[in-house]
């Protein structure tokens, strides 16, 4: 049986991946690299370890011990950890970070990918085993967006592409062709809530891939938590990039959106 490593962050995506991989005959060795990973993750993995992302030497040693040559990086690992002082860093990751020109998402992730490659470990396309989670173009909900909402969706999509090109984030909140909130280090949910508050509801959320998206990491994803944040923000629509955004638990997401009149479009 072929073994695949899963370096997992927060959210349902690592669980979906582990299920899919095992269904295809892979043995999944999971390392939860941040606190708060899904409680189901250990049950759907063949082996499960809690190893902090700050302990890079331990991660690399465990990968070697388990004879893992291919890994997938999935789930949210927020950069806020770097600024709280709560993340203990070993000497290996300190050395890696000290050599970087900046701490943008791509800079950090590419450095991590190179570290793995130097140890003979290949990082796989995040979507390789879960491509079915990426919707094709179309309206996914019962309610179609109004003409005004369609205009905001197109505007938001374009603005999200621009911030993605700058490696700032992948999500924007818009209303009346004005940008209300841009995702940065705080993450998608906080961006949505801030934008909803500023727009007094009736906002559109746009989430897209970066123009030069590296499919090995940071592929955009939305799920139930996204819709709950939109409800708090009194958002009326969500536009995602078709074929490049992972939609986790699609049936549940669409059901919840339909129950509250939220339009979801894959563009």
C-alpha angles and dihedrals in degrees: 000000000000116000125220127187123225119200099195135200131178124311141047097287096086089052092051090049094048091050092049094046094050090047087058092051101264125137106228119213108190129198115190101211098184135035119264101041116159113289090226093058097088091050094054094046127082089219128010131197133178107219121157118237086234091065097071096159091055091048092051092046092051092049089052093047091051091047092236116168099167128047139177123212112213138158135041117305105175121211088219086088089070092059102042096067089226095107113089110216124204122217093260095059092040088058092047093050094045091059095055123103092215142349100246116143096255093045092053096043096045089051089053091047090052091050090054092045091053087058092050095258119133121211111221130218103273091228098046095107099023104046088128088073091068112089122222121231117299148075109299099189135065092247116069118211118260120245090262092049091049089054091051091046092055091045093047092047091054093046092049089053089054095052089044090056088055090049091237099122143305104243135074133175116216142177130181090359092302126118110236101174138010123202115240132148094328093070138231100299095051090047091053094049093047092049092048092052093049093046095044089232130300091092133147123227119210124191122177144160120264114264089249097031115183101217092208092076145010095023104168117256137180132190146150092310089058092056092047089054089049091052090053089049092047089234118173102199147023126202121191132178111264115235093009105062124076112225108199119205090002096182092052092044093051092044092054092045091049091050089058101036096250115153117219120196129183103208 
